[in-house]
Amino acid sequence: MRNFLHKLKLYLPLIKSAQTGLLLLTGITGYVSSHCPFMNWQTFLGLSGSLFLTISGSTILNMVYDRDIDSKMKRTKNRPLPSGKLNVSEVLFLGLIISFAGIAWALYMNVLFGLVVFAGIFIDVIIYTVWLKRKTAWAIFWGGVSGGMPILAGRVLGTGEIDIIGILFAVAILLWIPTHILTFSMRYFEDYERAGIPTISSVYGNKNTQLIIALSSFGAALSIGLVAFSLGLSWGYLRLLTVLATGIIGLALLSVFRPSEQINFGLFKYASMYMFGSMIMVILGTIK
């Protein structure tokens, strides 16, 4: 039992539970927003289970592929794979198995839902991580596209189609990703340089990066606002979303006009809180 718990403790960091949980929440939000009349525990389990498996699987596969650059970064060198605490073949097998299981489960539930889920993992692992991440700083765009697939998939499962609200949801995540990732890459600039990974800040400088963050933060807030308005959320929830949006836009503007490491890190932390809070507001406002 002790060996099992020790092994489990080593495997858990591979799925980045906070990131996986947030993306899973977006998928649930997309589904709930559809007012689907067929909500039951089987559907909810299928939605949550298939998304959890594919998101976790793609994260594990990315960890396998990136283990060499992780070993060069102070922040990541002690992860289970670069530190040699886990066998690479075993982890690769696990990543493939749960990824395929998640995709198969999604396709079984609904073909279009399954195709969107598959698109998410394909874009994340193949296009973003394997093909572009080490070549161009703009790989982050494709990371954002893959990040928007869970919420689009959830919406598709509820409506049976790709509609404008689903697209706006995905755009919101796409535009939120730079705020989350670019602030992070600025904070750990030396790590990315050491690993040879091009970032927006290393290619275009911090000032341009901060401007991109501000513009993308505004775009993400606007997209979520349009979704909330289209869904007919009450003014109470719209006001709360406005407060959340004011926070992220305000911090982003501060990072442009009064840049500092503290503001940059504060924006990085607030970005996740903003997205979490926005998803909760949309869920509560939809099921009122």
ZALO-232307 format. One record per residue: residue number from 1; residue in one letter; x negated, y, z of N, C-alpha, C in turn. Coordinates in steps of 0.001 Angstrom, whole numbers, plus 500000, padded with zeros to 6 digits. Atoms other than C-alpha are relative to their C-alpha. Layout:
<pts>
(pt NUM; 'A'; (X; Y; Z); (X; Y; Z); (X; Y; Z))
...
</pts>
This chain:
<pts>
(pt 1; 'M'; (499162; 498792; 500000); (500000; 500000; 500000); (499132; 501251; 500000))
(pt 2; 'R'; (500890; 498853; 499921); (497168; 502360; 500864); (499333; 500266; 498653))
(pt 3; 'N'; (500624; 499847; 501314); (495475; 501691; 497514); (500980; 500585; 498982))
(pt 4; 'F'; (498976; 499493; 500900); (498739; 502343; 495689); (500207; 501502; 500203))
(pt 5; 'L'; (499796; 498584; 499704); (499244; 505677; 497447); (498803; 500837; 499556))
(pt 6; 'H'; (501206; 499294; 500444); (495644; 506645; 496713); (500004; 500165; 498483))
(pt 7; 'K'; (499936; 499955; 501471); (496108; 505805; 493024); (501064; 501006; 499549))
(pt 8; 'L'; (498916; 499078; 500333); (499395; 507702; 492922); (499562; 501442; 500208))
(pt 9; 'K'; (500502; 498662; 499707); (497699; 510726; 494471); (499084; 500495; 498889))
(pt 10; 'L'; (500890; 499635; 501102); (495154; 510673; 491640); (500781; 500264; 498711))
(pt 11; 'Y'; (499227; 499872; 501238); (497795; 510325; 488912); (500912; 501227; 499994))
(pt 12; 'L'; (499032; 498907; 499947); (500182; 513046; 490104); (499497; 501305; 499385))
(pt 13; 'P'; (500467; 498742; 500616); (497943; 516009; 489105); (500006; 499979; 498481))
(pt 14; 'L'; (500046; 500094; 501455); (497953; 514701; 485532); (501243; 500583; 499332))
(pt 15; 'I'; (498767; 499499; 500618); (501533; 515853; 484973); (500249; 501479; 500314))
(pt 16; 'K'; (499827; 498581; 499637); (501059; 519363; 486443); (501443; 500238; 500444))
(pt 17; 'S'; (498614; 500070; 499549); (504216; 519044; 488514); (500725; 501343; 499986))
(pt 18; 'A'; (499331; 498687; 499998); (504928; 522793; 488852); (500385; 500404; 498582))
(pt 19; 'Q'; (499724; 499667; 501401); (504675; 523357; 485094); (501088; 499105; 499429))
(pt 20; 'T'; (498999; 500952; 500486); (506656; 520213; 484321); (501371; 500313; 500581))
(pt 21; 'G'; (498730; 499673; 499356); (509329; 521170; 486834); (500659; 501231; 499412))
(pt 22; 'L'; (499448; 498782; 500577); (509739; 524643; 485358); (500550; 499751; 498596))
(pt 23; 'L'; (499516; 500307; 501351); (510032; 523337; 481787); (501246; 499118; 500049))
(pt 24; 'L'; (498804; 500831; 499831); (512512; 520704; 482964); (501203; 500857; 500382))
(pt 25; 'L'; (498925; 499082; 499610); (514559; 523467; 484595); (500529; 500755; 498789))
(pt 26; 'T'; (499528; 499295; 501201); (514678; 525332; 481271); (500889; 499090; 499154))
(pt 27; 'G'; (499175; 500943; 500752); (516019; 522199; 479576); (501382; 499847; 500602))
(pt 28; 'I'; (498715; 500101; 499308); (518738; 521859; 482185); (500818; 501268; 499783))
(pt 29; 'T'; (499318; 498729; 500234); (519556; 525543; 481771); (500624; 500041; 498608))
(pt 30; 'G'; (499475; 500035; 501362); (519949; 525114; 478024); (501249; 499154; 499898))
(pt 31; 'Y'; (498839; 500892; 500058); (522355; 522237; 478538); (501205; 500608; 500731))
(pt 32; 'V'; (498905; 499436; 499203); (524428; 523892; 481282); (500624; 501201; 499289))
(pt 33; 'S'; (499498; 498800; 500683); (524721; 527062; 479189); (501006; 499681; 498899))
(pt 34; 'S'; (499127; 500378; 501120); (526616; 525111; 476520); (501446; 499760; 500416))
(pt 35; 'H'; (498645; 500299; 499504); (529678; 524552; 478748); (500477; 498652; 499462))
(pt 36; 'C'; (499636; 501293; 500572); (529613; 520972; 477492); (501061; 499309; 500860))
(pt 37; 'P'; (498923; 500630; 499216); (532849; 519218; 478530); (499688; 498574; 500421))
(pt 38; 'F'; (500316; 501392; 499710); (531115; 515847; 478754); (498891; 499851; 501043))
(pt 39; 'M'; (501001; 500079; 498939); (528860; 516634; 481719); (500366; 498903; 500988))
(pt 40; 'N'; (499842; 501040; 498997); (528503; 513532; 483890); (498615; 499574; 500446))
(pt 41; 'W'; (501310; 500321; 499445); (525750; 511936; 485891); (499143; 499226; 499014))
(pt 42; 'Q'; (500786; 500737; 500991); (524734; 509617; 483035); (499315; 500944; 499011))
(pt 43; 'T'; (500573; 499025; 500930); (524239; 512531; 480642); (498915; 500828; 500675))
(pt 44; 'F'; (500977; 499191; 499266); (522462; 514606; 483262); (498731; 499197; 500264))
(pt 45; 'L'; (501163; 500864; 499774); (520188; 511658; 484104); (499218; 499814; 498713))
(pt 46; 'G'; (500675; 500174; 501282); (519442; 511092; 480429); (499243; 501239; 499571))
(pt 47; 'L'; (500649; 498730; 500325); (518680; 514754; 479827); (498745; 500196; 500842))
(pt 48; 'S'; (501121; 499761; 499090); (516468; 515070; 482892); (498905; 498960; 499831))
(pt 49; 'G'; (500980; 501073; 500112); (514803; 511688; 482489); (499193; 500062; 498721))
(pt 50; 'S'; (500718; 499968; 501284); (513950; 511993; 478801); (499076; 501206; 499917))
(pt 51; 'L'; (500859; 498812; 500012); (512629; 515549; 479192); (498831; 499853; 500960))
(pt 52; 'F'; (501093; 500187; 499036); (510632; 514669; 482296); (498924; 499079; 499426))
(pt 53; 'L'; (500972; 500949; 500555); (509001; 511719; 480540); (499191; 500620; 498868))
(pt 54; 'T'; (500733; 499435; 501146); (508123; 513612; 477358); (499107; 501165; 500425))
(pt 55; 'I'; (500837; 498888; 499524); (506877; 516733; 479162); (498797; 499457; 500754))
(pt 56; 'S'; (501100; 500603; 499247); (504813; 514624; 481560); (499041; 499264; 499076))
(pt 57; 'G'; (500835; 500756; 500931); (503583; 512399; 478740); (499101; 500896; 499176))
(pt 58; 'S'; (500817; 499086; 500805); (502424; 515313; 476612); (498906; 500636; 500845))
(pt 59; 'T'; (501006; 499422; 499106); (500627; 516829; 479606); (498875; 499007; 500264))
(pt 60; 'I'; (501018; 501031; 499780); (498845; 513549; 480304); (499122; 499832; 498762))
(pt 61; 'L'; (500776; 500155; 501233); (497810; 513169; 476655); (499073; 501192; 499780))
(pt 62; 'N'; (500858; 498823; 500092); (496492; 516730; 476671); (498820; 499898; 500962))
(pt 63; 'M'; (501064; 500178; 499009); (494519; 515931; 479821); (498938; 499037; 499484))
(pt 64; 'V'; (500943; 500977; 500551); (492964; 512929; 478093); (499124; 500660; 498944))
(pt 65; 'Y'; (500759; 499394; 501107); (491954; 514907; 475022); (499063; 501101; 500489))
(pt 66; 'D'; (500773; 498844; 499525); (490678; 517915; 476996); (499033; 499677; 501131))
(pt 67; 'R'; (500846; 500344; 498853); (488664; 515992; 479569); (498567; 500502; 499848))
(pt 68; 'D'; (501378; 499518; 500195); (485372; 517089; 477987); (499878; 501485; 500332))
(pt 69; 'I'; (500086; 498579; 499667); (486144; 520796; 478223); (500362; 500247; 501462))
(pt 70; 'D'; (499677; 499878; 498576); (487698; 520322; 481662); (498755; 499796; 500864))
(pt 71; 'S'; (501219; 500274; 499234); (484337; 518979; 482848); (499060; 501198; 500033))
(pt 72; 'K'; (500878; 498820; 500069); (482721; 522310; 481901); (500538; 501180; 500808))
(pt 73; 'M'; (499385; 498898; 499265); (485123; 524491; 483864); (499961; 499739; 501502))
(pt 74; 'K'; (500017; 500147; 498540); (484698; 525093; 487584); (501388; 499688; 500533))
(pt 75; 'R'; (498620; 500160; 499542); (488479; 525232; 487950); (500524; 498582; 499801))
(pt 76; 'T'; (499410; 501287; 500379); (489094; 521825; 486359); (499046; 498808; 500088))
(pt 77; 'K'; (500981; 501086; 500073); (485907; 519790; 486693); (500264; 498880; 501002))
(pt 78; 'N'; (499703; 501038; 499001); (487230; 517912; 489738); (501314; 499276; 499756))
(pt 79; 'R'; (498793; 500745; 500343); (490380; 516715; 488004); (499661; 498514; 499849))
(pt 80; 'P'; (500277; 501457; 499993); (490755; 512900; 488009); (499252; 499482; 498773))
(pt 81; 'L'; (500665; 500517; 501198); (489620; 512385; 484400); (498573; 500514; 499831))
(pt 82; 'P'; (501385; 499544; 500159); (486563; 514663; 484080); (499085; 499580; 501136))
(pt 83; 'S'; (500815; 500430; 498866); (485403; 513583; 487529); (499766; 498494; 500014))
(pt 84; 'G'; (500195; 501446; 500094); (485638; 509906; 486538); (500767; 499187; 501024))
(pt 85; 'K'; (499241; 500716; 498977); (488140; 508986; 489245); (501052; 499071; 499396))
(pt 86; 'L'; (499027; 500850; 500685); (490532; 507453; 486703); (499421; 499511; 498685))
(pt 87; 'N'; (500449; 500583; 501255); (489941; 505200; 483721); (500731; 500662; 498828))
(pt 88; 'V'; (499428; 499273; 501132); (490493; 507049; 480433); (500996; 499148; 499221))
(pt 89; 'S'; (499117; 500882; 500775); (492029; 504056; 478634); (501329; 499780; 500713))
(pt 90; 'E'; (498774; 500208; 499227); (494534; 503465; 481433); (500894; 501234; 499935))
(pt 91; 'V'; (499234; 498754; 500027); (495581; 507119; 481481); (500585; 500239; 498611))
(pt 92; 'L'; (499504; 499853; 501372); (495887; 507233; 477676); (501186; 499075; 499760))
(pt 93; 'F'; (498913; 500968; 500150); (498059; 504101; 477739); (501253; 500490; 500716))
(pt 94; 'L'; (498865; 499482; 499245); (500276; 505618; 480433); (500647; 501170; 499276))
(pt 95; 'G'; (499465; 498841; 500705); (500627; 508874; 478502); (500797; 499619; 498771))
(pt 96; 'L'; (499301; 500453; 501204); (501612; 507075; 475308); (501313; 499296; 500344))
(pt 97; 'I'; (498811; 500771; 499620); (504072; 504746; 477037); (501132; 500916; 500453))
(pt 98; 'I'; (498906; 499168; 499495); (506007; 507426; 478901); (500452; 501018; 498950))
(pt 99; 'S'; (499605; 499105; 501088); (505949; 509748; 475877); (500965; 499302; 499054))
(pt 100; 'F'; (499132; 500757; 500898); (507434; 507082; 473607); (501324; 499659; 500675))
(pt 101; 'A'; (498776; 500321; 499266); (509920; 506101; 476309); (500933; 501211; 500045))
(pt 102; 'G'; (499198; 498779; 499949); (511080; 509712; 476658); (500629; 500333; 498656))
(pt 103; 'I'; (499483; 499714; 501341); (511443; 510183; 472898); (501108; 499004; 499625))
(pt 104; 'A'; (499000; 501022; 500318); (513310; 506878; 472488); (501296; 500242; 500767))
(pt 105; 'W'; (498831; 499710; 499163); (515663; 507773; 475358); (500778; 501184; 499423))
(pt 106; 'A'; (499361; 498810; 500562); (516342; 511190; 473821); (500711; 499680; 498686))
(pt 107; 'L'; (499388; 500375; 501283); (517013; 509725; 470357); (501239; 499142; 500207))
(pt 108; 'Y'; (498852; 500855; 499688); (519362; 507148; 471878); (501204; 500844; 500421))
(pt 109; 'M'; (498908; 499144; 499531); (521388; 509922; 473509); (500610; 500797; 498857))
(pt 110; 'N'; (499535; 499157; 501109); (521600; 512155; 470416); (498831; 500207; 499054))
(pt 111; 'V'; (501112; 499954; 500959); (519530; 512159; 467231); (499380; 501392; 499913))
(pt 112; 'L'; (500545; 498647; 500115); (519189; 515953; 466923); (499261; 500389; 501279))
(pt 113; 'F'; (500672; 499774; 498708); (518346; 516228; 470618); (498647; 499304; 500014))
(pt 114; 'G'; (501247; 500761; 500036); (515717; 513527; 470157); (498970; 500601; 499059))
(pt 115; 'L'; (500923; 499397; 500962); (514213; 515248; 467120); (499374; 501277; 500562))
(pt 116; 'V'; (500543; 498784; 499388); (513833; 518527; 469022); (498998; 499630; 501087))
(pt 117; 'V'; (500929; 500473; 498971); (512224; 516669; 471926); (498711; 499505; 499361))
(pt 118; 'F'; (501193; 500480; 500712); (509866; 514921; 469505); (499182; 501156; 499450))
(pt 119; 'A'; (500701; 498834; 500535); (509025; 518259; 467865); (499180; 500680; 501085))
(pt 120; 'G'; (500709; 499369; 498892); (508059; 519634; 471262); (498699; 499299; 500334))
(pt 121; 'I'; (501207; 500739; 499636); (505591; 516881; 472076); (499003; 499961; 498843))
(pt 122; 'F'; (500893; 500010; 501162); (504189; 516770; 468519); (499257; 501334; 499875))
(pt 123; 'I'; (500627; 498676; 500101); (503565; 520521; 468423); (498998; 500209; 501130))
(pt 124; 'D'; (500869; 499787; 498836); (502061; 520519; 471917); (498713; 499200; 499897))
(pt 125; 'V'; (501178; 500874; 499978); (499713; 517560; 471567); (499190; 500097; 498713))
(pt 126; 'I'; (500726; 500087; 501272); (498843; 517421; 467870); (499598; 501373; 499462))
(pt 127; 'I'; (500300; 498706; 500612); (499128; 520990; 466590); (499229; 500906; 500954))
(pt 128; 'Y'; (500640; 499078; 499058); (498219; 522959; 469717); (498686; 499451; 500549))
(pt 129; 'T'; (501176; 500496; 499298); (495783; 520764; 471640); (498940; 499424; 499071))
(pt 130; 'V'; (500983; 500697; 500835); (494132; 518568; 469021); (499487; 500873; 498858))
(pt 131; 'W'; (500389; 499283; 501217); (494129; 520860; 465991); (499481; 501415; 500252))
(pt 132; 'L'; (500275; 498568; 499985); (494075; 524526; 467040); (499348; 500562; 501267))
(pt 133; 'K'; (500427; 499412; 498735); (493177; 525066; 470696); (498529; 500392; 500026))
(pt 134; 'R'; (501438; 499745; 499976); (489418; 524895; 470151); (499522; 500838; 498815))
(pt 135; 'K'; (500383; 499291; 501220); (489497; 526800; 466864); (500422; 501464; 499978))
(pt 136; 'T'; (499478; 498642; 500106); (491590; 529922; 467298); (500723; 500427; 501268))
(pt 137; 'A'; (499313; 499463; 498833); (492852; 532153; 470068); (501510; 500020; 499803))
(pt 138; 'W'; (498567; 499935; 500290); (496232; 532255; 468308); (500684; 498640; 500102))
(pt 139; 'A'; (499378; 501294; 499704); (496788; 528593; 469139); (501081; 500147; 501057))
(pt 140; 'I'; (499022; 499764; 498938); (498724; 530014; 472072); (501414; 500145; 499444))
(pt 141; 'F'; (498674; 499868; 500627); (501567; 530787; 469644); (500677; 498641; 499930))
(pt 142; 'W'; (499426; 501344; 500121); (502074; 527068; 469025); (500244; 499378; 501370))
(pt 143; 'G'; (499712; 500431; 498644); (501779; 526405; 472736); (501327; 500563; 500477))
(pt 144; 'G'; (498722; 499392; 499648); (504660; 528823; 473160); (501178; 499357; 499302))
(pt 145; 'V'; (498929; 500683; 500744); (506708; 527129; 470446); (500351; 498679; 500675))
(pt 146; 'S'; (499740; 501282; 499329); (506303; 523763; 472157); (500660; 500220; 501353))
(pt 147; 'G'; (499386; 499698; 498715); (507187; 525359; 475490); (501471; 500347; 499889))
(pt 148; 'G'; (498601; 499653; 500201); (510485; 526547; 474002); (500883; 498829; 499597))
(pt 149; 'M'; (499208; 501142; 500463); (511548; 523083; 472852); (500904; 499389; 501077))
(pt 150; 'P'; (499085; 500585; 499007); (512941; 521772; 476184); (501313; 500756; 500152))
(pt 151; 'I'; (498760; 499237; 499821); (515431; 524624; 476559); (500862; 499920; 498739))
(pt 152; 'L'; (499250; 500175; 501244); (516394; 524353; 472886); (500629; 498609; 499949))
(pt 153; 'A'; (499485; 501376; 499990); (516793; 520582; 473288); (501218; 499882; 500908))
(pt 154; 'G'; (498869; 500047; 499079); (519066; 521035; 476288); (501242; 500633; 499394))
(pt 155; 'R'; (498884; 499321; 500667); (521234; 523481; 474360); (500567; 499135; 498877))
(pt 156; 'V'; (499573; 500869; 501104); (521345; 521106; 471370); (500812; 498822; 500516))
(pt 157; 'L'; (499265; 501137; 499445); (522464; 518212; 473554); (501415; 500398; 500384))
(pt 158; 'G'; (498673; 499544; 499583); (525372; 520297; 474839); (500889; 500438; 498862))
(pt 159; 'T'; (499184; 499446; 501090); (526490; 521890; 471571); (500027; 499113; 498764))
(pt 160; 'G'; (500081; 500844; 501185); (525426; 519300; 468997); (499393; 500695; 498799))
(pt 161; 'E'; (500584; 499253; 501112); (523718; 521965; 466884); (498949; 500980; 500516))
(pt 162; 'I'; (500941; 498929; 499662); (520928; 524538; 466807); (500701; 501319; 499711))
(pt 163; 'D'; (499268; 498747; 500176); (522715; 527845; 467394); (499121; 501189; 500389))
(pt 164; 'I'; (500763; 498787; 499755); (521608; 531443; 467888); (499592; 500120; 501466))
(pt 165; 'I'; (500351; 499928; 498586); (521698; 531180; 471674); (498824; 499069; 500299))
(pt 166; 'G'; (501121; 500918; 499826); (519432; 528144; 471574); (498701; 500584; 499466))
(pt 167; 'I'; (501190; 499375; 500589); (517026; 530026; 469316); (499504; 501143; 500886))
(pt 168; 'L'; (500397; 498911; 499110); (517057; 533069; 471610); (499366; 499463; 501277))
(pt 169; 'F'; (500610; 500654; 498845); (516346; 530788; 474558); (498547; 499619; 499686))
(pt 170; 'A'; (501339; 500452; 500383); (513359; 529302; 472726); (499064; 501182; 499789))
(pt 171; 'V'; (500804; 498796; 500205); (512126; 532766; 471715); (499595; 500606; 501334))
(pt 172; 'A'; (500306; 499464; 498672); (512328; 533885; 475344); (498816; 499254; 500627))
(pt 173; 'I'; (501109; 500786; 499461); (510043; 531029; 476389); (498731; 500269; 499211))
(pt 174; 'L'; (501146; 499709; 500855); (507744; 531637; 473421); (499344; 501314; 500397))
(pt 175; 'L'; (500540; 498691; 499650); (507344; 535295; 474432); (499564; 500077; 501460))
(pt 176; 'W'; (500419; 500040; 498595); (507027; 534462; 478126); (498638; 499329; 500155))
(pt 177; 'I'; (501247; 500754; 499908); (504119; 532088; 477505); (498760; 500905; 500047))
(pt 178; 'P'; (501190; 499141; 499914); (501574; 534895; 476766); (499824; 500656; 501365))
(pt 179; 'T'; (500106; 499394; 498677); (502397; 536601; 480067); (499419; 499004; 500989))
(pt 180; 'H'; (500456; 501036; 499078); (501794; 533337; 481888); (498564; 499555; 499687))
(pt 181; 'I'; (501285; 500577; 500384); (498788; 532069; 479921); (498895; 501044; 499849))
(pt 182; 'L'; (501052; 499008; 500241); (496928; 535243; 478903); (499483; 500617; 501296))
(pt 183; 'T'; (500469; 499510; 498703); (496829; 536572; 482461); (499090; 498964; 500662))
(pt 184; 'F'; (500792; 501102; 499444); (495470; 533175; 483493); (498629; 499935; 499328))
(pt 185; 'S'; (501274; 500081; 500723); (492795; 533155; 480771); (499106; 501198; 500302))
(pt 186; 'M'; (500792; 498849; 499600); (491704; 536655; 481798); (499381; 499782; 501375))
(pt 187; 'R'; (500504; 500258; 498649); (491352; 535576; 485415); (498842; 499003; 499973))
(pt 188; 'Y'; (501041; 501030; 500085); (489253; 532557; 484429); (499216; 500130; 498688))
(pt 189; 'F'; (500683; 499691; 501251); (487473; 534231; 481519); (498696; 499208; 499849))
(pt 190; 'E'; (501302; 500673; 500072); (484056; 532735; 482350); (500152; 498499; 499789))
(pt 191; 'D'; (499751; 501430; 500189); (485479; 529216; 482543); (500282; 499684; 498532))
(pt 192; 'Y'; (499661; 500222; 501409); (486965; 529475; 479048); (498796; 500239; 499094))
(pt 193; 'E'; (501221; 499747; 500767); (483726; 530954; 477725); (499048; 498812; 500117))
(pt 194; 'R'; (500895; 501134; 499756); (481743; 528117; 479278); (500446; 498769; 499215))
(pt 195; 'A'; (499456; 501164; 500716); (484027; 525557; 477648); (500083; 500228; 498499))
(pt 196; 'G'; (499954; 499708; 501427); (483915; 527306; 474276); (501397; 500099; 499431))
(pt 197; 'I'; (498616; 499869; 500447); (487667; 527910; 474097); (500285; 501463; 499688))
(pt 198; 'P'; (499698; 498602; 500333); (488581; 531107; 472202); (501319; 500442; 500633))
(pt 199; 'T'; (498788; 499427; 499418); (491104; 533297; 474006); (500228; 501380; 499390))
(pt 200; 'I'; (499694; 498672; 500526); (492833; 536531; 473038); (499067; 501046; 500609))
(pt 201; 'S'; (500868; 499016; 499347); (490761; 538437; 475603); (498556; 499895; 499528))
(pt 202; 'S'; (501381; 500146; 500465); (487462; 536977; 474385); (499818; 500463; 498561))
(pt 203; 'V'; (500076; 499608; 501410); (488266; 537759; 470742); (500363; 501469; 499799))
(pt 204; 'Y'; (499487; 498654; 500243); (490185; 541046; 470990); (499802; 500961; 501167))
(pt 205; 'G'; (500240; 499138; 498844); (489240; 542372; 474429); (501185; 500068; 500943))
(pt 206; 'N'; (498965; 499978; 498966); (491195; 542868; 477639); (501101; 501023; 499714))
(pt 207; 'K'; (499007; 498950; 500233); (492918; 546097; 476565); (501074; 499529; 499022))
(pt 208; 'N'; (499031; 500518; 500969); (494530; 544516; 473525); (500799; 498842; 500578))
(pt 209; 'T'; (499306; 501122; 499355); (495368; 541429; 475559); (501102; 500508; 500920))
(pt 210; 'Q'; (499009; 499428; 499087); (497157; 543536; 478169); (501166; 500620; 499240))
(pt 211; 'L'; (498927; 499442; 500822); (499112; 545281; 475429); (500899; 498887; 499457))
(pt 212; 'I'; (499228; 501157; 500480); (500171; 541912; 473969); (500876; 499449; 501118))
(pt 213; 'I'; (499249; 500499; 498843); (501237; 540797; 477450); (501204; 500894; 500267))
(pt 214; 'A'; (498904; 499071; 499736); (503342; 543936; 477928); (501112; 499857; 498959))
(pt 215; 'L'; (499015; 500125; 501075); (505055; 543592; 474550); (500743; 498668; 500087))
(pt 216; 'S'; (499353; 501313; 499914); (505717; 539876; 474995); (500907; 499918; 501226))
(pt 217; 'S'; (499151; 499985; 498800); (507074; 540444; 478521); (501315; 500713; 499721))
(pt 218; 'F'; (498784; 499271; 500367); (509516; 543012; 477181); (500873; 499150; 499079))
(pt 219; 'G'; (499248; 500837; 500930); (510504; 540651; 474356); (500680; 498830; 500686))
(pt 220; 'A'; (499414; 501123; 499262); (511073; 537737; 476731); (501201; 500466; 500817))
(pt 221; 'A'; (498901; 499467; 499193); (513217; 539876; 479045); (501188; 500377; 499126))
(pt 222; 'L'; (498922; 499624; 500917); (515208; 541216; 476087); (500732; 498762; 499488))
(pt 223; 'S'; (499382; 501231; 500507); (515817; 537701; 474723); (500900; 499362; 501043))
(pt 224; 'I'; (499179; 500583; 498930); (517055; 536414; 478071); (501214; 500873; 500267))
(pt 225; 'G'; (498867; 499092; 499813); (519214; 539511; 478459); (501061; 499807; 498937))
(pt 226; 'L'; (499048; 500230; 501094); (520806; 538921; 475050); (500751; 498684; 500197))
(pt 227; 'V'; (499354; 501279; 499724); (521488; 535297; 475980); (501041; 500150; 501097))
(pt 228; 'A'; (499089; 499832; 498869); (523044; 536265; 479296); (501249; 500766; 499587))
(pt 229; 'F'; (498863; 499209; 500467); (525250; 538875; 477620); (500891; 499176; 499076))
(pt 230; 'S'; (499236; 500830; 500941); (526273; 536439; 474865); (500787; 498910; 500711))
(pt 231; 'L'; (499326; 501048; 499232); (527185; 533810; 477443); (501116; 500562; 500876))
(pt 232; 'G'; (498940; 499382; 499216); (529453; 536311; 479184); (499770; 499971; 501490))
(pt 233; 'L'; (500277; 499964; 498567); (527672; 536349; 482537); (500570; 501263; 500619))
(pt 234; 'S'; (499410; 498850; 499317); (529257; 538663; 485075); (498943; 501075; 500225))
(pt 235; 'W'; (500926; 498883; 499804); (527769; 542093; 485785); (499094; 499766; 501195))
(pt 236; 'G'; (500848; 500298; 498846); (526473; 540794; 489095); (498738; 499248; 499598))
(pt 237; 'Y'; (501156; 500774; 500463); (524229; 538238; 487421); (499154; 500800; 499010))
(pt 238; 'L'; (500748; 499160; 500943); (523304; 540687; 484666); (499127; 501006; 500747))
(pt 239; 'R'; (500798; 499054; 499208); (522152; 543173; 487306); (498800; 499302; 500632))
(pt 240; 'L'; (501116; 500746; 499409); (520053; 540522; 489030); (498931; 499682; 498954))
(pt 241; 'L'; (500950; 500254; 501083); (518471; 539584; 485711); (499249; 501278; 499635))
(pt 242; 'T'; (500652; 498720; 500281); (517754; 543275; 485126); (498930; 500309; 501036))
(pt 243; 'V'; (500997; 499787; 498936); (515976; 543498; 488477); (498769; 499126; 499759))
(pt 244; 'L'; (501111; 500908; 500290); (513863; 540447; 487617); (499194; 500499; 498802))
(pt 245; 'A'; (500671; 499519; 501209); (513091; 541876; 484175); (499205; 501270; 500282))
(pt 246; 'T'; (500704; 498765; 499653); (512143; 545261; 485636); (498671; 499687; 500675))
(pt 247; 'G'; (501225; 500394; 499309); (509590; 543509; 487825); (498908; 499567; 499041))
(pt 248; 'I'; (501031; 500528; 500905); (507815; 541666; 485026); (499543; 501057; 499000))
(pt 249; 'I'; (500383; 498933; 500941); (507910; 544621; 482605); (499168; 501056; 500722))
(pt 250; 'G'; (500748; 499015; 499227); (506718; 546992; 485330); (498568; 499557; 500273))
(pt 251; 'L'; (501346; 500515; 499753); (503772; 544779; 486250); (499187; 499947; 498715))
(pt 252; 'A'; (500698; 500059; 501281); (502919; 544312; 482576); (499521; 501388; 499577))
(pt 253; 'L'; (500400; 498633; 500336); (502881; 548081; 482030); (498882; 500487; 500915))
(pt 254; 'L'; (501082; 499653; 499077); (500748; 548557; 485134); (498676; 499397; 499551))
(pt 255; 'S'; (501229; 500659; 500451); (498260; 546066; 483717); (499388; 500710; 498797))
(pt 256; 'V'; (500502; 499243; 501152); (497988; 548273; 480614); (499399; 501335; 500445))
(pt 257; 'F'; (500397; 498638; 499651); (497727; 551704; 482256); (499135; 500083; 501261))
(pt 258; 'R'; (500849; 500021; 498793); (496132; 550775; 485589); (499490; 498575; 500214))
(pt 259; 'P'; (500446; 501400; 499929); (494380; 547462; 484934); (499124; 499718; 501212))
(pt 260; 'S'; (500831; 500478; 498889); (492918; 545543; 487847); (500191; 498501; 500117))
(pt 261; 'E'; (499897; 501441; 499822); (492277; 541953; 488779); (501203; 499645; 500865))
(pt 262; 'Q'; (498875; 500260; 499103); (494899; 542190; 491532); (501333; 500058; 499252))
(pt 263; 'I'; (498758; 499870; 500768); (497630; 543407; 489171); (500127; 498852; 499005))
(pt 264; 'N'; (499985; 501107; 500957); (496668; 540795; 486579); (500422; 498698; 500675))
(pt 265; 'F'; (499657; 501237; 499284); (496873; 537984; 489152); (501438; 500061; 500515))
(pt 266; 'G'; (498619; 499841; 499549); (500107; 539401; 490549); (500988; 499744; 498879))
(pt 267; 'L'; (499147; 500238; 501170); (501611; 539374; 487053); (500053; 498517; 499659))
(pt 268; 'F'; (500036; 501444; 500252); (500476; 535773; 486557); (500934; 499262; 500958))
(pt 269; 'K'; (499148; 500658; 499009); (502202; 534726; 489779); (501474; 500348; 499784))
(pt 270; 'Y'; (498613; 499564; 500145); (505329; 536780; 489132); (500649; 499417; 498754))
(pt 271; 'A'; (499445; 500524; 501255); (505734; 535410; 485594); (500772; 498710; 500234))
(pt 272; 'S'; (499309; 501261; 499711); (506629; 531945; 486904); (501247; 500236; 500845))
(pt 273; 'M'; (498842; 499674; 499169); (508922; 533411; 489557); (501112; 500614; 499157))
(pt 274; 'Y'; (499012; 499365; 500875); (510623; 535509; 486886); (500754; 498965; 499174))
(pt 275; 'M'; (499336; 500996; 500840); (511306; 532553; 484608); (500872; 499071; 500844))
(pt 276; 'F'; (499219; 500854; 499105); (512461; 530362; 487495); (501285; 500716; 500416))
(pt 277; 'G'; (498828; 499240; 499563); (514775; 533086; 488791); (500994; 500235; 498877))
(pt 278; 'S'; (499120; 499763; 501145); (516155; 533836; 485324); (500801; 498754; 499652))
(pt 279; 'M'; (499298; 501247; 500300); (516994; 530184; 484702); (501082; 499713; 501041))
(pt 280; 'I'; (499011; 500222; 498935); (518753; 529920; 488055); (501191; 500938; 499825))
(pt 281; 'M'; (498907; 499035; 500209); (520763; 533078; 487329); (500893; 499578; 498848))
(pt 282; 'V'; (499202; 500451; 501145); (521846; 531728; 483935); (500851; 498788; 500380))
(pt 283; 'I'; (499243; 501192; 499579); (522866; 528376; 485475); (501174; 500407; 500884))
(pt 284; 'L'; (498948; 499601; 499072); (524819; 529974; 488324); (501061; 500844; 499309))
(pt 285; 'G'; (499049; 499159; 500703); (526385; 532549; 486030); (500857; 499241; 499020))
(pt 286; 'T'; (499254; 500801; 500971); (527467; 529876; 483558); (501036; 499100; 500659))
(pt 287; 'I'; (499095; 500966; 499351); (529052; 527467; 486039); (500920; 500648; 501007))
(pt 288; 'K'; (499161; 499271; 499015); (530815; 530149; 488071); (501469; 499572; 499916))
</pts>
